[in-house]
């Protein structure tokens, strides 16, 4: 039968060196590039440290100002809250007795009249409140009767 020229019989022995012109030492292919190291001298390290120190000082000053503003903002919020809450609490404490006294004193004025004539005692009290002379009070009584 027909045999292929590169069959097992035609292959060279494995012990023999291949006749192809390969270099004697083959370097492996690197998939990750090698890191190139820079030589760092003392001057650049000193410059970097000084820059770092300056930036740290700037950041520290900014943080100090921000903390100061936050403190005063929180204090102002508490003061605003007190300005709103304290009058409400004081109103709840002191207004009910004042309203009760007001309604007791002026209840006759707010009630509906049972007759067409106003109550003479409430009318007299009303006239006492007006800044008019006694003659004018008599004229008002005569007009309203």
C-alpha positions in Angstrom: 0.0 0.0 0.0 0.8 3.6 -0.3 2.6 5.1 2.7 2.7 8.7 3.5 6.2 10.2 3.4 5.9 11.4 7.0 4.8 8.2 8.5 6.4 6.6 11.5 8.9 4.8 9.5 10.2 8.0 7.9 10.4 10.1 11.1 13.8 10.6 12.6 14.7 9.1 15.9 13.6 11.1 18.9 17.2 11.1 20.2 18.4 13.0 17.1 18.5 16.8 17.0 15.9 18.1 14.6 17.4 19.3 11.4 15.3 22.5 11.4 17.3 25.7 12.2 15.9 26.5 15.6 17.9 28.6 18.0 19.5 26.6 20.8 17.8 28.5 23.6 14.2 29.6 23.2 12.9 32.3 25.5 9.3 31.9 26.7 6.7 34.4 25.4 5.5 36.6 28.2 1.8 37.5 28.2 2.2 40.2 31.0 4.7 42.9 30.2 7.5 43.2 32.7 7.3 46.1 35.1 10.0 48.6 34.6 11.3 49.9 37.8 12.4 53.5 38.0 15.3 54.4 40.1 14.1 56.7 42.8 16.6 59.0 44.3 16.4 60.7 47.7 15.5 64.1 46.1 12.3 62.9 44.5 11.2 61.1 47.7 11.8 64.4 49.7 9.7 66.4 47.1 6.9 63.9 47.3 6.9 64.0 51.1 6.8 67.8 51.1 3.9 67.8 48.6 2.1 65.2 50.7 2.6 67.3 53.9 1.2 70.4 52.2 -1.9 68.6 50.9 -2.4 67.1 54.3 -2.3 70.6 55.9 -4.8 72.0 53.3 -7.2 69.1 53.9 -6.9 69.5 57.7 -7.8 73.2 57.5 -10.8 72.4 55.2 -12.0 69.7 57.6 -11.6 72.1 60.6 -13.8 74.7 58.8 -16.4 72.2 57.8 -16.6 70.8 61.4 -17.0 74.4 62.7 -19.8 75.1 60.3 -21.6 71.8 61.1 -21.4 72.6 64.8 -23.1 76.0 64.3 -25.6 74.5 61.9 -26.7 72.0 64.5 -26.9 74.7 67.2 -29.0 76.9 65.0 -31.3 73.9 64.3 -31.9 73.4 68.0 -32.5 77.1 68.5 -35.1 77.1 65.7 -36.8 74.1 67.2 -37.0 75.8 70.6 -38.4 79.0 69.0 -41.2 76.9 67.6 -41.9 74.5 70.4 -41.6 76.8 73.5 -44.4 79.2 72.5 -46.7 76.2 71.7 -46.1 74.7 75.1 -46.6 78.0 76.9 -49.8 78.5 74.9 -51.1 75.2 76.0 -50.3 76.0 79.6 -51.6 79.6 79.9 -54.3 80.0 77.2 -57.0 77.7 78.7 -57.4 79.8 81.9 -57.4 83.0 79.9 -60.1 81.7 77.5 -62.2 80.5 80.4 -61.9 84.0 82.1 -62.8 85.7 78.8 -65.9 83.5 78.2 -67.0 84.0 81.8 -66.7 87.7 81.6 -68.3 88.2 78.1 -70.7 85.2 77.9 -73.7 87.5 77.9 -72.5 89.3 74.8 -72.0 86.2 72.8 -75.3 84.4 73.8 -78.3 84.9 71.6 -80.9 87.4 73.0 -84.2 85.8 74.1 -86.1 89.0 73.7 -85.9 91.8 71.2 -84.6 94.2 73.8 -81.0 93.9 74.8 -80.1 93.1 78.3 -79.9 96.4 80.2 -77.1 95.3 82.5 -74.9 94.2 79.5 -75.8 97.5 77.8 -74.8 99.4 80.9 -71.4 97.6 81.0 -70.9 98.4 77.3 -71.6 102.1 77.9 -69.0 102.1 80.8 -66.4 100.8 78.4 -67.0 103.6 75.9 -64.9 106.8 76.3 -67.9 109.2 76.3 -69.2 111.8 78.7 -72.3 111.0 80.9 -74.5 113.3 78.8 -73.6 111.4 75.7 -74.3 108.1 77.5 -77.8 109.4 78.3 -78.4 110.4 74.7 -77.3 106.9 73.6 -79.8 105.3 76.0 -82.6 107.5 74.7 -81.8 106.7 71.1 -81.7 102.9 71.7 -84.9 102.7 73.7 
